[in-house]
Amino acid sequence: MTTKERAKLRSIAMTMQPTTHIGKNGVSEEVLVQIEEQLQAHELIKINVLKNCDFTAKELAAELAESAGAEVVQVLGNKITMYKVSTKEGVKHLLEI
């Protein structure tokens, strides 16, 4: 991902609300499935890591991106922004390939 593409995705993510919350139970199989479904539907998602989680957002970002096959756009505070090109029909692509 180029810096221009990353900047565009970061600007889009500024107005987004987190769609997934990770709390004291950490990353479960259900959370991973939910993240994958959201990436297919929207391409760009924001994840909130709650304060009662045992891990920081930076620690979880690489693990989540690897398991979902996505790229981390940014980690800011306790929020993770991730991007993955959707293969689903009818999804508007944020970055033209």
N, C-alpha and C positions, 0 to 999 in steps of 0.2 A: 504494500500500500504506500503510495507516495504521500509526501507531506501535504500537498494540496488536497488530496482525497481525504486525508485524516482531518484537516482543518474544516472541510465541508461537513463531514460527519459530526465533528464536535459542535459546529454551529447549529446543526439540526437537533442534536441531543440536548442543547441548552434549554429548550422549551419542553422537553419530555419529562414525564413523571416516571419513577421506577415502576416496572411491571412485575418484578420478582423481588421478594425479600428473603434474605438468608439470616436465620436467627440461631438460637442456642443449639439446635439440632444439626447445624452445619449443612453440608451438601449431601443430600440423599438422592436416591435414584429418581424419585418423583420430581425433585427440583431440576435435575438434569433433563428429564423428559419435557418439563414445562419450558425450560430455556430453549431447547431445540425446536419445539413447536412455535414459540414466539419468534425465533429467528427466521423460520420458514415463512411465517405470516407477515413479518414487518421488516426484516433484514437488520434493523438497528434497534437494540433494546438497552435499557438501563436497569441495573441490578443494585439494590440497596442492601448493604451488609449491616445488620443491626448491631448495636453496641454490646449485646449479650452473647454475640458469637465468639467462639474461641480463637478465630483467625481474623486477620486484618483483610481489607479489600485487596491489597497488593498481593498477599499470599494466595488468595483464592482466584485472582484474575487469570493467572497462567493455567491453573488446573481446570477452570471452567472453559476457557477458550480451547484448550487441547481436547477436552472431552466432547465439546460441541463442534469442533472443526471450524471455529470462528477466530476472528482477530480482535484483540483488545484495542479499542480506539483510545481510551484513556481511563485512568483511575484517579479520581479526584475525591479526596477525603474518604468517605465510606461508600462511594458510588462507583460502580464499574459500568462502562459503556462498551458494548460488543457489537461487531458487525459480521454478517455472513451473507453472501449472495444467495438469494432464494431460488430454488428450482421449482417452486410452486407456480401453477398457472394463475395469471391475473394479478400478480404482485408487481407493483410499480417499483422499478429498480432505482435505488438512490444514486448509485454510481453507474454510469453507462460503461459497459465493457468494451 
